[in-house]
Amino acid sequence: MTCRYEFDPEAHEVTSVDRRWSCPHEQHPTSDYCPFHMAPDERAAAGISTAKLTESLIGKLKSDAESTRAFIGAHLPRLDLEYIDIESDDQHPVDLRHTTIPGGISVLHGRFEEQLDLRHSTVGGLVADNCTFENGVLCAGTRFTDAVGWLEATVTGDDTDFTGAVFTREAIFDEVEFANDVRFTNAAFNAEASFEATQFYGRSNETGDNTTFSGAAFNGDVSFLYADFEYVEFRDVSFDGDANFEKSTASGTVAFTGSTFAGAADFDEVTFAGDVLFDDTHFDQKASFRGVECRGGTALLVDDASFAGATFSDHVTFERGRFGYSNFTDAEFADDVVFKRSEFADDVLFEDVRFDGEADFDEVLFDGDAMFTNAVFAGTTTFRGAIFNGGTNHLEDDAVFRNATFGGAVDFSDVTCTSAEFTEVAFKQSADFTDAMFSDSLRLKAMSFGDDTYFNFTEATISEGRIIQPEDGWVRFDLTRSTVGDVELSAENPTDERELLDYARFCDTTFEEFSFSDHTDYLDRNDWNLHSFDDGTCPYEFAVEMTPDVVEKTYLRAKNSASAQSNVKAAGEFRVKRQQHARRKFFEIAADSDETLLTRGQNAFRGIENLFLGISCGYGLRLYRITTVFALFPLFAGLLFALGGSPFETGAGQIAASELATSGGLRTLGLNLYFSYITFLTVGYGNIGPIGPGARFVSAFLVYMNVILAGLFLYALIKRSEI
């Protein structure tokens, strides 16, 4: 007679059995049940050992009858199936559903040609090292109360399903080959889990997930070191221990959406050949993506790498990572984040991202557009040596920091950028743009919410752009040794009483197409003083001191630029300024006791010569001045002849100052003026001559000055035409 055991699926909350099942095995002579369904004490009383029970089960497994391979609801103390080869012609599964096997199962080096079904069972452990499952393994809802080890096992044929399985002890799946789909959905790993060097191949469906751990809970450490995936999902997974994915690879899409890493997360040198999604993922401890490679799939509308809404509570590094189209929108970095020497081959979005710690983008390569709109950088920010090449999209800037906020020091030194936008950006501390290169354009409207915020553009190049001062919170621009092209300076409020150029330090600056004509009114009111600068009250070190020599070079470059733009007015005024500061330089060298006497003497002479040129003709640019000097110089000599006493007496006679108002006095004064002018003009009619020694000297000096002043007059005419 057959065993009286029946399995009623309605009596179980979760089951895969779809109808009432009756045990097909024969009753034991001492019981109404077969040995597999006898109670343990009843089996012991009947003298049925574990070895005999296992031998009987193996015999039935090797039969070709479907019914004899079913052991639903059985209680088996332990199954030792090591080195066993289970195969038959009918391909019926080994049905161990809802079984209880407290001693566990060992199938070391075994082979199952048919599917092994352990769904909703309670098993002490499952040791399957080097075992081959040729038609899949089903362990959905199975509870393992002891260690599970599948070292170098192979699963082919049908799927592997551990959905809802509970692993109370360590679960080791190292170097396993899963040739078809694998499901660990909602599985619970209560101790250490390891999938090192495991191969999750799955089927070649590009829309599904070959491997899924979605909803799983890893309550201990887990390692996927060197694992190989195709399409895999880790959605809503909780990693309570450390998670190690180092050097793993994935050829298809990988999704960690909504997962939580409570321990350290290690993704160093992982290769994601398809898309990878970390949307809304939480990292509570340190996370490392050093050397990660996110190539992305072929879909143009999907992010190659997405960390949108992800939160990082501790330090995270992406150093030397390589990314395709990437999305970090709404991500939060509560501690330091490092992208040093990473590469973004396509666009990257950091919109609405918050960086509470240090943000390090040192030497990062952005080959697509980089969007940092509304980003908040609360700590130190570094983009030193970063390259913003931009993409093929000509409608946007290559680097966009619109509405961003920088609460700490900012370093953009040595940045190379085609075009950048910093509009409505707020800075609390100074920003370093030394040696930066903006080869196309820079749009900048920055507001300071700190004290004396500086933008240090020392030795930077701004080819074109617009710099706007906001209504409140103006910033200062240090343009020392920078190259400024067609850059427009303006203020949000045109009537603002503060002057634009007061907040720009031009020191040894090269001007290329900079429009001085836009600032003519300001320069006119300030005597064309270009180098003056409101340096505020906070400490700030300038790379170059504003010495007379440096100021002279600054005005020379400004003059050359204005000249190239045919701005005669600006070119002339800057030439005058250049000569004035050259004079200061000469006199400083002359007063320097460390210089040789010859050098000091030469520079003293140059200074005097410069001073004379400035007073007499404004360095050739004040035609009205040399004309006035030329016309009035003999007048002073005539007064000296008339009132200077006997040493300066001429044939026209002399008078006392008190006689000037008399007719005789006026006549004598007029004759002396006549003598002075005809002598100065080298006419020399001879009717009046010098008598006193002083008069003879002044007469000769008048002739000499005529030559000099006439030459200066011609010099002024020529210089004005050269500008």
Secondary structure, DSSP 8 states (H G I E B T S, - for coil): -B---EE-GGGSSS-S--S-EE--SB--TTSSS-TTTS-HHHHHHTT--HHHHHHHHHHHHTSS-SGGGB-TT-B-S-EE-TT-EE--SS---EE-TT-EETT-EE-TT-EESS-EE-TT-EES-EE-TT-EETT-EE-TT-EE-S-EE-TT-EE-SS-EE-TT-EESS-EE-TT-EE-S-EE-TT-EE-S-EE-TT-EE-----SSS-SEE-TT-EE-S-EE-TT-EESSEE-TT-EE-S-EE-TT-EESS-EE-TT-EE-S-EE-TT-EESS-EE-TT-EE-S-EE-TT-EE---S-TTS-SEE-TT-EE-S-EE-TT-EESSEE-TT-EESS-EE-TT-EESS-EE-TT-EE-S-EE-TT-EESS-EE-TT-EE-S-EE-TT-EE---S-TTS-SEE-TT-EE-S-EE-TT-EEEEEEEEEEEESS-EE-TT-EEEEEEEEEEEESSSS-EEE-TT-EEEEEEEEE-SSS--EEE-TT-EEEEEEEEESSTT-SS-GGGGEE-SS-EESS--GGGGHHHHHHTTT--S-----SS----SS---HHHHHHHHHHHHHHHHHTT-HHHHHHHHHHHHHHHHHHHHHHHT-TTS-HHHHHHHHHHHHHHHHHHHHHTTTT-HHHHHHHHHHHHHHHHHHHHHS-GGG-BTT----GGGTTSHHHHHHHHHHHHHHHHHHTT---SSS-B-SHHHHHHHHHHHHHHHHHHHHHHHHHHHHHH-
